[in-house]
Amino acid sequence: MRLGTRWAFGAEPPPSVPAALRPRIAASEAAYVGGGEGRHWTLTWLEGRPIAELDDGATRVTDAISDVQDADEDW
């Protein structure tokens, strides 16, 4: 079992965040509309794969081919 973690939008992700996700998270933050002040990321693991989700409920970053998925899209 892997434990997740949380960190603030714009802050350096904790060491437990996989290196492959870091540039995708940074790109998501750069493209985020409305600013991320007061927002936080949550890293969870689903079947051994990392998922970073912003607490806006719409921004998810995975190690899948697509960098960011909108909550309106089918998972």
Protein Blocks (a to p, Z undefined) as FASTA:
>chain_A
ZZdddddehiacdfklcfklmmmmmmmmmmpghijghiacddddeehiacdddfklpacc
dfbfblbdcfkbcZZ
